[in-house]
Amino acid sequence: MKARKIEIMDTTLRDGEQTSGVSFSIAEKLTISQLLLEELNVDRIEIASARVSEGELGAVKAVTKWAANNGHLQKVEVLTFVDNGVSIDWMLQAGVKVQNLLTKGSLNHLKHQLKKTPEKHFAEIKNVIDSASKEGIKTNVYLEDWSNGMRNSQAYVFQYLDFLVTQPIERILLPDTLGVLTPDETYVFLKDIKEKYPNTHFDFHAHNDYDLGTANALEAVKAGIDGLHLTVNGMGERAGNAPMASVIAVINDFLPEVQIGLKESSIYKVSKLVETFSGVRIPANKPIVGENVFTQTAGIHADGDNKKNLYFNDLLPERFGRKRTYALGKTSGKANIEKNLQELGLKLNEADLKKVTQRVIELGDLKETVTQDDLPYIISDVLASHTHQDKVKVESYVLSHSKGLRPSATIAINFNGQIFEEHAQGDGQFDAFMLALSYIYKAQGRILPALIDYVVHIAPGSSSDALCETTITWQTNKKTFKTRGLDSDQTVCAIKATEKMLNIMEGKMQEPSSKNQDDLQKQEEVSSS
């Protein structure tokens, strides 16, 4: 059986722009229009409301000029009003050829907002349709508050539809204006209408106030609807409209008898662009386009993916131009680590993998996630840290930095079981730490190596909670060597690197033979690798 075609009209640039605080510039509207029609391949776009502003007029002119030059002009629509021809004059200036005429779809709206009889309203609508037709403008008709009309004044709705099907219009647009319909109601209402008017094209326009926009769109298609109105990222007034990505995925996966021409692989690209232009951030857990939706965090899930893809469903990320990732954090297991190492082209033996996994879990307790870019630093830190014995340990420290006062540090150092404490002030917290440490060493007749270089690395693309790696270069009277520290706090990184230096130096002081000098050199080389 031939698949039934469903039209997709995107209304991101009209209804979506009614999201609080959102206003697209002329260039942004043009760019989004081009992507929607040529990249995403939607059937139609609703880009503005007539009469809004001069800026809106300029944006619509830019879109229609481009659309006319590229064969898309009949796919560009604007919302218009029953206003004695004012909207039509605006359309003529803007170059638009299709109007979506806003009319009353419930008796409640008609009586209390317009204070008119159905007959009067219908007569005015006919005049607008006729005037538009004379100007070469096609008409679709919105029935505002249609969902409440079906609930509370069905006789009026069907009276109105009986009138509309006699008019020279292209489509009838049925909005759930306040987002109040349940899926069952959506199916029943639209089924009744399609059975009564089988040859008329009906669109369904869902709002998401109860988070039922996607479910209602699915039921609308089941009921025989001919077209759906959607927005990128579910943008729109109040809780927004039915979201493009979710609705398309649901229809493609659960209604194989229905055909949609939209390109799934372009959904994410367009979604991210609209996020940037609108300033409305996509929730991390938003289906299809959210940051986390193709990320496995639990180790058991990554393990299952290694074993016949036990945690996969039909929503494969590649369908939407995305990739599955495996988060690193306190719930990570070895499987997560291995997946990320594979991406980096790295492989560890079982013992080293266990050490790295444990370190990732420890770091996950300090920050929400560890990124794949952090892994090389963690591997270097963990594997190098086991090349010397910990004879010196920084037991505790208090670092302070207050405006108007010099930074200070109070530290406690454990030398083979004996605790030494000291306090100092410096030009920074780490400088204060090093001064306090030098006082302890000086009291014991020891000399610390000179710090000659200090470099902090943060993984590319990281944010303020990123892991950082501090590499410090030390110099004695005989040797220059490096140590590294890893943590989400830069000062703590430096302290960890310093602790490694102390242990290397302690090993040198307690093992002065030429053989041990060779061992020291090897330790220094590993710490530098």
C-alpha positions as CSV (number, residue, x, y, z in Angstrom):
1,M,0.0,0.0,0.0
2,K,1.3,3.5,-0.9
3,A,2.4,5.5,2.1
4,R,0.2,8.5,3.0
5,K,2.0,11.8,2.7
6,I,1.9,14.2,5.7
7,E,2.8,17.8,5.1
8,I,5.1,19.4,7.7
9,M,4.7,23.2,8.3
10,D,7.4,24.8,10.4
11,T,6.2,27.8,12.4
12,T,9.4,28.5,14.4
13,L,9.7,31.9,12.8
14,R,6.1,32.9,13.6
15,D,4.7,31.0,16.6
16,G,8.2,30.0,17.8
17,E,9.2,33.7,17.9
18,Q,6.4,34.3,20.4
19,T,8.7,32.5,22.9
20,S,9.3,35.1,25.7
21,G,12.4,37.2,24.9
22,V,12.9,35.9,21.4
23,S,13.2,38.1,18.3
24,F,15.0,37.0,15.2
25,S,16.9,39.6,13.1
26,I,16.4,39.8,9.3
27,A,19.6,37.8,8.6
28,E,18.6,35.2,11.2
29,K,15.1,34.8,9.7
30,L,16.5,34.4,6.2
31,T,19.1,31.9,7.3
32,I,16.7,29.8,9.3
33,S,14.2,29.9,6.4
34,Q,16.9,28.7,4.0
35,L,17.8,25.8,6.3
36,L,14.3,24.7,6.9
37,L,13.3,24.5,3.3
38,E,16.6,23.3,1.7
39,E,18.5,21.5,4.4
40,L,15.6,20.1,6.6
41,N,13.3,19.9,3.6
42,V,10.0,20.9,5.4
43,D,7.0,21.4,3.1
44,R,6.0,24.9,4.2
45,I,7.2,27.6,6.6
46,E,5.1,30.2,8.5
47,I,7.5,33.1,9.0
48,A,5.6,36.1,10.5
49,S,2.4,37.8,11.5
50,A,1.3,40.6,9.2
51,R,1.3,44.2,10.5
52,V,3.7,43.6,13.4
53,S,6.5,46.0,12.7
54,E,8.8,47.5,10.0
55,G,11.5,45.2,11.0
56,E,9.2,42.2,10.5
57,L,8.2,43.6,7.1
58,G,11.9,43.8,6.1
59,A,12.6,40.3,7.2
60,V,9.6,38.9,5.3
61,K,10.7,40.8,2.2
62,A,14.2,39.3,2.4
63,V,12.8,35.8,2.7
64,T,10.3,36.1,-0.1
65,K,12.9,37.6,-2.4
66,W,15.2,34.6,-1.8
67,A,12.2,32.1,-2.0
68,A,11.0,33.6,-5.3
69,N,14.5,33.2,-6.8
70,N,14.8,29.6,-5.6
71,G,11.3,28.2,-6.4
72,H,10.0,28.2,-2.8
73,L,7.6,31.2,-2.8
74,Q,4.4,29.1,-2.5
75,K,5.9,27.4,0.6
76,V,6.2,30.7,2.5
77,E,3.2,31.7,4.7
78,V,2.2,34.5,7.1
79,L,-0.5,34.9,9.7
80,T,-3.1,37.4,8.7
81,F,-6.3,38.9,10.2
82,V,-9.9,39.8,9.3
83,D,-9.1,43.5,9.1
84,N,-10.8,45.0,6.0
85,G,-7.8,44.3,3.8
86,V,-5.0,45.8,5.9
87,S,-3.2,42.4,6.1
88,I,-3.5,41.8,2.4
89,D,-2.0,45.2,1.7
90,W,0.9,44.3,4.0
91,M,1.3,40.9,2.2
92,L,1.5,42.7,-1.2
93,Q,4.3,44.9,0.1
94,A,6.1,41.9,1.5
95,G,5.7,39.7,-1.6
96,V,4.0,36.8,0.2
97,K,1.6,34.6,-1.8
98,V,0.0,32.5,1.0
99,Q,-2.0,33.8,4.0
100,N,-3.0,31.8,7.1
101,L,-6.1,33.8,8.1
102,L,-6.8,33.9,11.8
103,T,-10.5,33.3,12.6
104,K,-12.6,32.2,15.6
105,G,-12.9,28.4,16.1
106,S,-15.0,28.5,19.2
107,L,-18.4,30.2,20.0
108,N,-16.9,31.5,23.2
109,H,-14.2,33.5,21.4
110,L,-16.7,34.7,18.8
111,K,-19.2,35.9,21.3
112,H,-16.9,37.4,24.0
113,Q,-14.0,38.7,21.9
114,L,-15.6,39.8,18.6
115,K,-19.1,40.1,19.9
116,K,-20.4,39.0,16.5
117,T,-22.8,36.3,15.2
118,P,-21.5,33.4,13.2
119,E,-23.2,34.7,10.1
120,K,-21.5,38.1,10.4
121,H,-18.1,36.5,11.0
122,F,-18.5,34.2,8.0
123,A,-19.4,37.0,5.7
124,E,-16.3,39.0,6.7
125,I,-14.1,36.0,6.2
126,K,-15.6,35.4,2.7
127,N,-14.7,39.0,1.8
128,V,-11.1,38.5,2.9
129,I,-10.8,35.3,1.0
130,D,-12.3,36.9,-2.2
131,S,-10.0,40.0,-1.9
132,A,-6.9,37.8,-1.5
133,S,-7.9,35.7,-4.4
134,K,-8.2,38.8,-6.6
135,E,-4.6,39.7,-5.7
136,G,-3.3,36.2,-6.5
137,I,-3.0,35.3,-2.8
138,K,-3.9,31.8,-1.6
139,T,-5.7,31.3,1.7
140,N,-5.5,28.8,4.5
141,V,-7.8,29.4,7.5
142,Y,-6.9,29.0,11.2
143,L,-9.8,28.2,13.6
144,E,-8.4,29.8,16.8
145,D,-9.4,28.0,20.0
146,W,-10.7,25.1,17.9
147,S,-10.0,22.5,20.6
148,N,-12.3,24.3,23.1
149,G,-14.8,24.8,20.3
150,M,-14.9,21.0,19.9
151,R,-15.3,20.5,23.6
152,N,-17.9,23.2,24.2
153,S,-19.6,24.3,21.0
154,Q,-19.3,21.5,18.4
155,A,-22.4,22.7,16.6
156,Y,-20.7,26.0,15.9
157,V,-17.5,24.3,14.7
158,F,-19.3,22.1,12.2
159,Q,-21.5,25.1,11.1
160,Y,-18.3,27.0,10.4
161,L,-16.6,24.0,8.6
162,D,-19.8,23.6,6.4
163,F,-19.2,27.2,5.3
164,L,-15.4,26.9,4.8
165,V,-15.6,23.8,2.6
166,T,-17.6,25.9,0.1
167,Q,-14.9,28.6,-0.1
168,P,-11.8,28.6,-2.5
169,I,-9.2,27.9,0.3
170,E,-6.2,25.6,0.3
171,R,-6.2,24.2,3.9
172,I,-8.1,24.4,7.2
173,L,-5.8,24.8,10.2
174,L,-7.0,23.3,13.5
175,P,-5.0,24.6,16.5
176,D,-5.1,23.4,20.1
177,T,-4.5,27.0,21.0
178,L,-4.2,26.6,24.7
179,G,-2.7,23.1,24.7
180,V,-5.6,21.5,26.5
181,L,-6.4,18.4,24.5
182,T,-5.7,14.9,25.6
183,P,-4.5,12.3,23.0
184,D,-7.9,10.6,23.1
185,E,-9.8,13.8,22.4
186,T,-7.4,14.7,19.6
187,Y,-8.0,11.4,17.9
188,V,-11.8,11.5,18.3
189,F,-12.2,15.1,17.3
190,L,-10.0,14.9,14.2
191,K,-11.4,11.5,13.2
192,D,-15.0,12.9,13.2
193,I,-13.9,15.9,11.1
194,K,-11.9,13.9,8.5
195,E,-14.8,11.4,8.1
196,K,-17.3,14.3,7.5
197,Y,-14.9,16.2,5.1
198,P,-12.7,13.5,3.6
199,N,-11.6,15.7,0.6
200,T,-10.6,18.7,2.6
201,H,-7.0,19.3,3.7
202,F,-6.7,19.7,7.5
203,D,-3.6,20.7,9.5
204,F,-3.2,20.1,13.2
205,H,-1.4,22.7,15.3
206,A,-0.5,21.4,18.8
207,H,0.7,23.4,21.9
208,N,2.5,21.7,24.7
209,D,1.1,23.1,27.9
210,Y,0.5,19.6,29.4
211,D,3.6,18.2,27.7
212,L,1.2,16.3,25.3
213,G,2.2,18.0,22.1
214,T,4.1,15.0,20.6
215,A,1.4,12.5,21.8
216,N,-1.4,14.7,20.3
217,A,0.5,15.0,17.0
218,L,0.8,11.3,16.8
219,E,-2.9,10.8,17.4
220,A,-3.7,13.4,14.9
221,V,-1.8,11.5,12.2
222,K,-3.6,8.3,13.2
223,A,-6.9,10.1,12.9
224,G,-6.1,11.0,9.3
225,I,-4.8,14.5,9.5
226,D,-3.1,15.9,6.4
227,G,-0.5,18.2,7.9
228,L,1.2,19.1,11.2
229,H,2.6,22.4,12.5
230,L,5.8,22.0,14.4
231,T,8.6,24.2,15.8
232,V,12.4,23.6,16.1
233,N,13.2,22.8,19.8
234,G,9.5,23.1,20.6
235,M,9.7,26.9,20.7
236,G,6.5,28.8,21.2
237,E,4.3,30.8,23.5
238,R,4.0,29.5,27.2
239,A,5.2,25.9,27.2
240,G,5.8,26.0,23.4
241,N,4.6,24.0,20.5
242,A,4.9,20.3,19.4
243,P,8.7,19.8,19.0
244,M,9.9,19.1,15.5
245,A,12.5,16.4,16.4
246,S,10.4,14.3,18.7
247,V,7.3,14.3,16.4
248,I,9.3,13.4,13.3
249,A,11.1,10.5,15.2
250,V,7.8,9.2,16.6
251,I,6.0,9.2,13.3
252,N,8.9,7.6,11.4
253,D,9.3,4.8,14.0
254,F,5.7,4.1,14.9
255,L,3.7,4.9,11.8
256,P,5.4,3.2,8.8
257,E,2.3,3.7,6.7
258,V,3.0,7.5,6.8
259,Q,5.6,9.3,4.7
260,I,7.4,12.5,5.7
261,G,9.8,14.1,3.4
262,L,11.9,15.8,6.2
263,K,15.6,14.9,6.5
264,E,16.2,13.5,10.0
265,S,20.0,13.9,9.6
266,S,19.7,17.7,9.5
267,I,17.5,18.0,12.6
268,Y,20.4,18.5,15.1
269,K,22.2,21.0,12.9
270,V,19.1,23.2,12.5
271,S,18.3,22.8,16.2
272,K,21.7,24.1,17.3
273,L,21.5,27.0,15.0
274,V,18.1,28.0,16.3
275,E,19.4,27.6,19.8
276,T,22.2,30.1,19.0
277,F,20.0,32.6,17.2
278,S,17.2,32.5,19.8
279,G,19.3,32.4,22.9
280,V,16.9,29.7,24.3
281,R,19.0,26.9,25.5
282,I,18.1,23.3,24.7
283,P,17.6,21.3,27.9
284,A,20.3,18.7,28.3
285,N,17.7,15.9,28.6
286,K,15.5,17.1,25.7
287,P,14.8,14.1,23.4
288,I,16.7,13.8,20.1
289,V,18.6,17.2,20.4
290,G,19.5,17.4,24.1
291,E,23.2,17.2,25.1
292,N,22.7,14.1,27.2
293,V,20.2,12.0,25.3
294,F,22.8,9.9,23.4
295,T,25.2,9.7,26.4
296,Q,25.5,6.5,28.5
297,T,26.6,7.4,32.0
298,A,26.2,4.1,34.0
299,G,28.9,1.6,33.5
300,I,26.4,-1.2,33.2
301,H,24.9,0.4,30.1
302,A,28.3,0.8,28.4
303,D,29.0,-2.9,29.2
304,G,25.6,-3.8,27.7
305,D,26.4,-1.9,24.6
306,N,29.5,-4.0,24.2
307,K,27.3,-7.1,24.5
308,K,24.9,-7.1,21.5
309,N,23.9,-3.4,22.0
310,L,21.6,-4.4,24.9
311,Y,20.8,-0.7,25.7
312,F,20.2,0.5,22.2
313,N,16.8,1.4,20.8
314,D,15.7,2.6,17.4
315,L,16.7,6.2,18.2
316,L,20.2,5.8,16.9
317,P,22.2,9.1,17.1
318,E,23.5,8.7,13.6
319,R,20.0,9.2,12.3
320,F,20.0,12.8,13.5
321,G,23.6,13.7,12.7
322,R,24.9,12.8,16.1
323,K,27.1,10.3,17.9
324,R,26.8,8.1,21.0
325,T,29.1,9.0,23.8
326,Y,30.0,7.4,27.1
327,A,30.2,9.8,30.1
328,L,33.0,9.5,32.6
329,G,32.2,10.1,36.2
330,K,31.5,8.5,39.5
331,T,29.1,6.0,38.0
332,S,31.6,5.0,35.3
333,G,32.8,1.4,34.9
334,K,35.7,0.0,32.9
335,A,33.4,-0.4,29.9
336,N,32.9,3.4,29.8
337,I,36.6,4.0,30.0
338,E,37.3,1.4,27.3
339,K,34.8,3.0,25.0
340,N,36.4,6.4,25.4
341,L,39.9,5.0,25.0
342,Q,38.9,3.3,21.7
343,E,37.8,6.7,20.5
344,L,41.2,8.1,21.3
345,G,43.0,5.1,19.8
346,L,44.4,4.0,23.2
347,K,44.5,0.6,25.0
348,L,45.5,-0.2,28.6
349,N,46.3,-3.5,30.2
350,E,43.8,-4.7,32.8
351,A,45.8,-3.5,35.9
352,D,46.3,0.0,34.5
353,L,42.7,0.2,33.3
354,K,41.6,-0.6,36.8
355,K,43.7,2.2,38.2
356,V,42.5,4.7,35.7
357,T,38.8,3.7,36.3
358,Q,39.3,4.2,40.0
359,R,40.8,7.7,39.5
360,V,37.9,8.7,37.2
361,I,35.4,7.7,39.8
362,E,37.3,9.7,42.5
363,L,37.4,12.7,40.2
364,G,33.7,12.2,39.4
365,D,32.9,12.8,43.1
366,L,34.5,16.3,42.7
367,K,32.8,17.3,39.5
368,E,29.8,16.2,37.5
369,T,31.6,14.6,34.6
370,V,35.1,13.9,33.3
371,T,35.5,14.5,29.6
372,Q,37.1,12.3,27.0
373,D,39.7,15.0,26.6
374,D,40.6,14.6,30.2
375,L,41.6,11.0,29.8
376,P,45.2,11.4,28.6
377,Y,45.9,13.7,31.6
378,I,44.4,11.1,34.0
379,I,46.4,8.3,32.5
380,S,49.6,10.3,32.7
381,D,48.8,11.2,36.3
382,V,47.8,7.8,37.5
383,L,50.5,5.7,35.8
384,A,53.3,8.1,36.7
385,S,52.2,8.5,40.3
386,H,53.1,4.8,41.1
387,T,56.8,5.1,40.0
388,H,57.9,6.2,43.5
389,Q,57.1,5.5,47.1
390,D,55.1,8.0,49.0
391,K,57.5,8.8,51.9
392,V,56.3,12.4,52.0
393,K,52.7,13.3,52.2
394,V,50.9,16.6,52.3
395,E,48.5,15.7,55.1
396,S,46.4,18.9,55.1
397,Y,46.4,22.6,54.2
398,V,44.4,25.7,54.6
399,L,44.6,28.3,51.8
400,S,43.1,31.7,52.1
401,H,42.7,34.6,49.8
402,S,40.9,37.8,50.9
403,K,40.6,41.2,49.3
404,G,43.0,43.6,50.9
405,L,45.0,40.8,52.7
406,R,48.0,38.8,51.5
407,P,47.2,35.2,50.6
408,S,48.2,32.7,53.3
409,A,48.7,29.0,53.8
410,T,48.9,26.7,56.8
411,I,50.2,23.3,55.9
412,A,50.9,20.0,57.6
413,I,53.6,17.7,56.0
414,N,54.1,14.0,57.0
415,F,57.8,12.8,56.7
416,N,57.8,9.1,57.3
417,G,55.1,9.3,60.1
418,Q,56.3,12.6,61.7
419,I,54.1,15.7,61.2
420,F,55.5,19.2,60.6
421,E,53.3,22.3,60.5
422,E,54.0,25.8,59.3
423,H,52.3,29.0,58.2
424,A,53.3,31.6,55.6
425,Q,52.0,34.5,53.6
426,G,52.8,34.9,49.9
427,D,52.0,36.6,46.6
428,G,49.4,33.9,45.9
429,Q,48.0,30.8,47.5
430,F,50.6,28.5,45.9
431,D,53.4,30.9,46.7
432,A,52.3,31.0,50.3
433,F,52.2,27.1,50.3
434,M,55.7,27.0,48.9
435,L,57.0,29.5,51.5
436,A,55.5,27.5,54.3
437,L,57.0,24.3,52.9
438,S,60.4,26.0,52.6
439,Y,60.3,27.0,56.3
440,I,59.7,23.3,57.2
441,Y,62.6,22.2,55.0
442,K,65.0,24.9,56.2
443,A,64.3,24.0,59.8
444,Q,65.5,20.4,59.0
445,G,68.5,21.7,57.1
446,R,67.1,20.7,53.8
447,I,66.9,22.7,50.6
448,L,64.1,22.6,48.1
449,P,64.8,22.6,44.4
450,A,64.1,25.8,42.5
451,L,60.8,26.2,40.7
452,I,61.8,27.4,37.2
453,D,58.6,26.8,35.1
454,Y,54.9,26.4,35.9
455,V,52.4,25.4,33.1
456,V,48.6,24.8,33.4
457,H,46.8,22.8,30.8
458,I,43.0,22.5,30.4
459,A,41.4,20.1,27.9
460,P,40.1,21.8,24.8
461,G,36.5,22.8,24.9
462,S,36.3,22.6,28.7
463,S,34.3,24.8,31.0
464,S,35.0,26.3,34.4
465,D,34.7,23.0,36.2
466,A,37.3,21.3,33.9
467,L,40.1,19.1,35.0
468,C,43.4,20.8,34.7
469,E,46.9,19.5,34.7
470,T,49.8,21.5,36.2
471,T,53.3,20.7,35.1
472,I,56.1,22.2,37.2
473,T,59.8,22.2,36.2
474,W,62.2,21.9,39.1
475,Q,66.0,22.5,39.2
476,T,68.6,21.2,41.6
477,N,72.3,21.9,41.4
478,K,72.6,18.7,39.3
479,K,69.4,18.1,37.5
480,T,66.2,19.6,35.9
481,F,63.0,17.5,36.1
482,K,59.3,17.8,35.9
483,T,56.3,16.7,37.9
484,R,52.6,16.8,37.2
485,G,49.4,17.2,39.2
486,L,45.8,16.6,38.1
487,D,42.7,18.0,39.7
488,S,39.7,20.3,39.0
489,D,41.3,23.0,41.1
490,Q,44.5,24.6,39.7
491,T,46.1,25.3,43.1
492,V,45.5,21.7,44.2
493,C,47.0,20.5,40.9
494,A,50.2,22.4,41.8
495,I,50.3,21.0,45.3
496,K,50.0,17.5,44.0
497,A,52.8,18.1,41.6
498,T,54.9,19.5,44.5
499,E,54.1,16.4,46.6
500,K,55.5,14.2,43.8
501,M,58.6,16.4,43.7
502,L,59.1,16.0,47.5
503,N,59.0,12.2,47.2
504,I,61.5,12.1,44.4
505,M,63.8,14.3,46.4
506,E,63.3,12.2,49.5
507,G,64.2,9.1,47.6
508,K,67.4,10.8,46.4
509,M,68.4,11.9,49.9
510,Q,67.8,8.5,51.5
511,E,69.5,6.5,48.6
512,P,72.7,8.4,47.7
513,S,74.5,5.5,45.8
514,S,75.3,5.8,42.1
515,K,72.8,3.0,41.4
516,N,70.1,5.0,43.2
517,Q,71.1,8.1,41.2
518,D,70.2,6.1,38.1
519,D,66.9,5.1,39.8
520,L,66.2,8.8,40.5
521,Q,66.9,9.7,36.9
522,K,64.4,7.0,35.8
523,Q,61.8,8.3,38.3
524,E,62.3,11.8,36.9
525,E,61.9,10.6,33.3
526,V,58.6,8.9,34.1
527,S,57.3,11.9,36.0
528,S,58.2,14.0,32.9
529,S,56.5,11.6,30.4
